[in-house]
Amino acid sequence: MKKAFWLTSLIICFGLLASAQPSKVFDDLTIPSKILKSDRKYAIYLPSGYENSQRSYPVLYLLHGATDNHTGWVQFGEVQRITDKAIEDGSATAMIIVMPDADTGQMGYFNNIAGNWNYEDFFFQEFIPAIEKKYRIKAQKQYRAVAGLSMGGGGSFMYALHHPELFSSACPLSAYVGPLNMDEAKNRIKKTNPEITDEAKIKAYFENHNAIELVNRMPDEQKKAVRWYIDCGDDDFLYEGNCLIHIAMRKKDIPHEFRVRDGVHNWTYWRDALPKVLEFVSEEFHQK
């Protein structure tokens, strides 16, 4: 009897120790890309207990802003501290958070208009499959979300609008929604790809990479495909685009949460936004 008691106690203790394993962040990982012809770096947050369990987890793809890289959310966004706290207090479920680098080679999350740097193709055809094969991730739409700040907010819009079948929720923060009109698109492309002057090509690219245009042309059957949480500071220089996409969604009867808080385009604002993002995506990760 005593032997059985001690054996049971040891099993319980080992179980408690396993669950008490701290979360971990790795910020210098790579996967090879044939599409981008280079090794691509990424960072990852693994929740407490990941290494000592066999369970699978939902995943949040968390995108950085311009001039930053995959370490931005780790270093400046304090993703580990904030996520640990949200999971501990029960406002967020345990999840894996993946932070890719979109600053090496060329900056941005989209395929470029010249067709020689196809980052979005890499993200969907190589990056997601490699990540979800390597880690214990629940690879269904319900358990996959995307969020990001500034340029990464624009990436969040594009990825969820282009692939609503893959994401249960999207949380663009202080997002760059794309050029607000064709003249702005032409000027931008003239600076980055001056050899491209075909107006039809520029128009097609603009319409496929502008969040407002995509919302305006969204089919009725997709209106509830993704849960949206949009957040932008009242003194942010990207405030106009975020307000316009909110208005466009209201006109199209697309359900979404739109938040305007006191703040500017900085890490103080995004650190404050992250707990709500984690709570929002967790609501969809939970079984209904």
C-alpha positions as CSV (number, residue, x, y, z in Angstrom):
1,M,0.0,0.0,0.0
2,K,2.8,2.4,0.9
3,K,4.6,1.5,-2.3
4,A,1.5,2.3,-4.3
5,F,1.0,5.5,-2.5
6,W,4.6,6.7,-3.1
7,L,4.4,5.7,-6.8
8,T,1.2,7.7,-7.2
9,S,2.8,10.6,-5.4
10,L,5.8,10.5,-7.7
11,I,3.6,10.4,-10.8
12,I,1.7,13.4,-9.6
13,C,4.9,15.3,-8.8
14,F,6.4,14.6,-12.2
15,G,3.2,15.7,-13.8
16,L,3.2,19.0,-11.8
17,L,6.9,19.5,-12.7
18,A,6.2,19.0,-16.4
19,S,3.3,21.5,-16.4
20,A,5.5,23.9,-14.5
21,Q,8.1,24.0,-17.2
22,P,8.5,27.7,-18.2
23,S,7.6,29.1,-21.6
24,K,10.5,29.5,-24.1
25,V,11.3,31.8,-26.9
26,F,13.8,31.0,-29.7
27,D,14.6,34.0,-31.9
28,D,17.4,32.8,-34.3
29,L,15.7,29.9,-36.1
30,T,15.7,29.4,-39.9
31,I,13.9,27.5,-42.6
32,P,15.2,27.2,-46.3
33,S,13.1,28.9,-49.0
34,K,13.3,27.9,-52.6
35,I,10.9,30.7,-53.5
36,L,13.0,33.4,-52.0
37,K,16.3,31.6,-52.7
38,S,17.5,32.1,-49.1
39,D,17.3,30.9,-45.5
40,R,14.5,32.7,-43.7
41,K,14.7,33.5,-40.0
42,Y,11.9,33.4,-37.5
43,A,11.2,33.5,-33.8
44,I,8.8,31.3,-31.9
45,Y,7.1,31.4,-28.5
46,L,6.4,28.0,-27.0
47,P,4.0,28.0,-24.0
48,S,4.8,26.6,-20.6
49,G,4.8,22.8,-20.6
50,Y,5.2,22.5,-24.4
51,E,8.4,20.4,-24.2
52,N,7.0,18.0,-21.7
53,S,3.6,17.3,-23.2
54,Q,2.2,15.7,-26.3
55,R,-0.7,18.1,-26.8
56,S,-1.1,20.2,-29.9
57,Y,-1.7,24.0,-29.7
58,P,-3.4,26.7,-31.6
59,V,-1.1,29.1,-33.4
60,L,-0.9,32.9,-33.8
61,Y,1.3,34.3,-36.6
62,L,2.5,37.6,-35.3
63,L,4.0,40.0,-37.9
64,H,6.5,42.8,-37.3
65,G,6.6,46.3,-38.7
66,A,8.8,48.0,-41.3
67,T,12.5,48.3,-40.6
68,D,12.1,45.7,-37.8
69,N,12.5,41.9,-38.0
70,H,11.4,38.7,-36.4
71,T,13.0,39.7,-33.1
72,G,10.9,42.9,-32.7
73,W,8.0,41.4,-30.9
74,V,10.4,39.4,-28.7
75,Q,12.7,42.3,-27.7
76,F,10.4,45.4,-27.9
77,G,7.0,43.8,-27.8
78,E,7.8,41.7,-24.7
79,V,5.8,38.9,-26.2
80,Q,6.9,36.2,-23.7
81,R,6.1,38.2,-20.6
82,I,2.8,39.5,-21.9
83,T,1.7,36.1,-23.2
84,D,2.7,34.2,-20.0
85,K,0.7,36.6,-17.9
86,A,-2.4,36.4,-20.2
87,I,-2.3,32.6,-20.1
88,E,-1.7,32.5,-16.3
89,D,-4.6,34.8,-15.6
90,G,-6.9,32.9,-17.9
91,S,-7.6,35.6,-20.4
92,A,-5.8,33.7,-23.2
93,T,-5.4,30.0,-23.9
94,A,-2.0,28.4,-24.3
95,M,-0.8,28.9,-27.8
96,I,2.3,28.9,-30.0
97,I,3.2,32.3,-31.5
98,V,5.3,32.4,-34.7
99,M,7.1,35.6,-35.8
100,P,8.6,35.5,-39.3
101,D,11.3,37.8,-40.7
102,A,10.0,40.1,-43.5
103,D,13.0,42.5,-43.6
104,T,15.8,40.5,-45.2
105,G,16.3,40.7,-49.0
106,Q,13.3,43.0,-49.5
107,M,11.0,44.4,-46.9
108,G,7.4,43.5,-46.8
109,Y,4.9,40.6,-46.7
110,F,3.5,40.8,-50.2
111,N,4.6,39.5,-53.6
112,N,6.2,42.5,-55.3
113,I,4.8,43.8,-58.6
114,A,7.8,42.8,-60.6
115,G,7.2,39.1,-59.6
116,N,10.8,38.5,-58.5
117,W,10.2,38.6,-54.8
118,N,7.2,36.6,-53.8
119,Y,7.1,36.7,-50.0
120,E,3.4,35.9,-49.8
121,D,3.9,32.8,-51.8
122,F,6.7,31.8,-49.5
123,F,4.6,32.4,-46.4
124,F,1.7,30.2,-47.6
125,Q,3.5,27.6,-49.6
126,E,6.6,27.1,-47.6
127,F,6.6,28.8,-44.2
128,I,3.2,27.8,-42.7
129,P,3.6,24.1,-43.9
130,A,7.1,23.9,-42.5
131,I,6.2,25.5,-39.1
132,E,3.0,23.3,-38.7
133,K,5.0,20.2,-39.5
134,K,7.8,20.9,-37.1
135,Y,5.7,22.0,-34.1
136,R,2.7,20.4,-32.5
137,I,0.1,22.8,-34.0
138,K,-3.6,22.2,-34.6
139,A,-3.6,22.7,-38.3
140,Q,-7.2,23.7,-38.8
141,K,-8.6,27.1,-39.6
142,Q,-10.3,27.5,-36.2
143,Y,-6.9,27.2,-34.4
144,R,-5.0,29.6,-36.7
145,A,-4.9,33.4,-36.3
146,V,-2.8,36.3,-37.7
147,A,-1.9,39.7,-36.2
148,G,0.7,42.3,-36.7
149,L,1.6,46.0,-36.3
150,S,2.0,48.7,-39.0
151,M,3.5,46.9,-42.1
152,G,2.6,43.7,-40.2
153,G,-0.9,45.0,-39.7
154,G,-1.1,45.4,-43.5
155,G,0.2,41.8,-43.8
156,S,-2.5,40.7,-41.4
157,F,-5.2,42.3,-43.6
158,M,-3.8,40.9,-46.8
159,Y,-3.3,37.3,-45.5
160,A,-6.7,37.1,-44.0
161,L,-8.5,38.8,-46.9
162,H,-6.6,36.7,-49.5
163,H,-7.0,33.4,-47.5
164,P,-10.1,33.6,-45.3
165,E,-10.3,29.8,-45.4
166,L,-7.1,29.6,-43.3
167,F,-7.6,32.0,-40.4
168,S,-10.3,32.1,-37.8
169,S,-9.3,35.7,-36.7
170,A,-7.1,38.6,-37.7
171,C,-5.9,41.5,-35.6
172,P,-4.3,44.4,-37.5
173,L,-2.7,47.0,-35.2
174,S,-1.9,50.5,-36.5
175,A,-2.1,48.9,-39.9
176,Y,-0.8,50.2,-43.2
177,V,-3.8,49.4,-45.4
178,G,-2.1,50.2,-48.7
179,P,-2.2,53.2,-51.0
180,L,-5.5,55.0,-50.5
181,N,-5.9,55.8,-54.2
182,M,-4.4,55.0,-57.7
183,D,-2.2,58.1,-57.8
184,E,-0.6,57.1,-54.5
185,A,-0.1,53.6,-55.8
186,K,1.5,54.9,-59.0
187,N,3.9,57.1,-57.0
188,R,4.8,54.3,-54.7
189,I,5.5,51.9,-57.5
190,K,7.4,54.5,-59.5
191,K,9.9,54.8,-56.5
192,T,10.3,51.0,-56.0
193,N,9.9,49.7,-59.5
194,P,10.3,52.6,-62.0
195,E,10.6,50.2,-64.9
196,I,6.9,49.2,-64.5
197,T,4.6,51.7,-66.3
198,D,1.7,49.6,-67.5
199,E,-1.3,51.2,-65.9
200,A,-3.4,48.1,-66.2
201,K,-0.8,46.1,-64.3
202,I,-0.5,48.8,-61.6
203,K,-4.3,49.0,-61.2
204,A,-4.6,45.2,-60.8
205,Y,-1.8,45.1,-58.3
206,F,-3.3,48.0,-56.4
207,E,-6.7,46.4,-56.2
208,N,-5.2,43.1,-55.0
209,H,-3.0,44.7,-52.3
210,N,-5.3,47.4,-50.9
211,A,-7.3,46.3,-47.9
212,I,-10.1,48.8,-48.5
213,E,-10.5,47.6,-52.2
214,L,-10.6,44.0,-51.0
215,V,-13.2,44.7,-48.4
216,N,-15.3,46.6,-51.0
217,R,-15.2,43.6,-53.3
218,M,-15.7,40.9,-50.6
219,P,-18.3,38.3,-51.6
220,D,-21.3,38.1,-49.2
221,E,-20.4,34.5,-48.3
222,Q,-17.0,35.6,-46.9
223,K,-18.3,38.4,-44.6
224,K,-18.3,36.2,-41.5
225,A,-15.4,34.0,-42.5
226,V,-12.8,35.8,-40.3
227,R,-13.3,37.6,-37.0
228,W,-11.7,41.0,-37.1
229,Y,-10.1,43.1,-34.3
230,I,-8.7,46.4,-35.6
231,D,-6.9,48.8,-33.3
232,C,-5.2,52.2,-34.0
233,G,-4.1,55.1,-31.9
234,D,-6.0,58.4,-32.2
235,D,-2.7,60.2,-33.0
236,D,-1.2,57.5,-35.3
237,F,-0.2,58.7,-38.7
238,L,-2.0,55.7,-40.2
239,Y,-5.3,56.6,-38.5
240,E,-7.0,57.7,-41.7
241,G,-6.6,54.3,-43.5
242,N,-7.8,52.4,-40.4
243,C,-10.9,54.6,-40.1
244,L,-11.6,54.2,-43.8
245,I,-11.5,50.4,-43.6
246,H,-13.7,50.5,-40.5
247,I,-16.3,52.6,-42.5
248,A,-16.0,50.2,-45.5
249,M,-16.6,47.2,-43.3
250,R,-19.6,48.9,-41.7
251,K,-21.1,49.7,-45.1
252,K,-20.6,46.0,-46.2
253,D,-22.0,44.7,-42.9
254,I,-18.8,42.9,-42.1
255,P,-18.7,42.1,-38.4
256,H,-15.6,43.5,-36.7
257,E,-14.3,45.2,-33.6
258,F,-12.8,48.6,-34.1
259,R,-10.8,50.3,-31.3
260,V,-9.3,53.8,-31.2
261,R,-7.3,54.4,-28.1
262,D,-5.1,57.3,-26.9
263,G,-1.7,56.7,-28.5
264,V,0.7,57.0,-31.3
265,H,2.7,54.7,-33.6
266,N,5.0,53.1,-31.0
267,W,5.8,50.0,-29.0
268,T,4.0,51.4,-25.9
269,Y,0.8,51.3,-27.8
270,W,1.4,47.8,-29.2
271,R,2.4,46.3,-25.9
272,D,-0.8,47.6,-24.5
273,A,-2.7,46.1,-27.4
274,L,-1.2,42.6,-27.3
275,P,-3.2,41.3,-24.3
276,K,-6.5,42.1,-26.0
277,V,-5.3,40.5,-29.2
278,L,-4.4,37.3,-27.3
279,E,-7.8,37.3,-25.6
280,F,-9.6,37.9,-28.9
281,V,-7.9,35.1,-30.8
282,S,-8.4,32.8,-27.9
283,E,-12.1,33.2,-28.0
284,E,-12.1,31.5,-31.4
285,F,-9.5,28.9,-30.4
286,H,-11.9,27.6,-27.7
287,Q,-14.4,24.9,-28.7
288,K,-17.9,26.4,-29.2
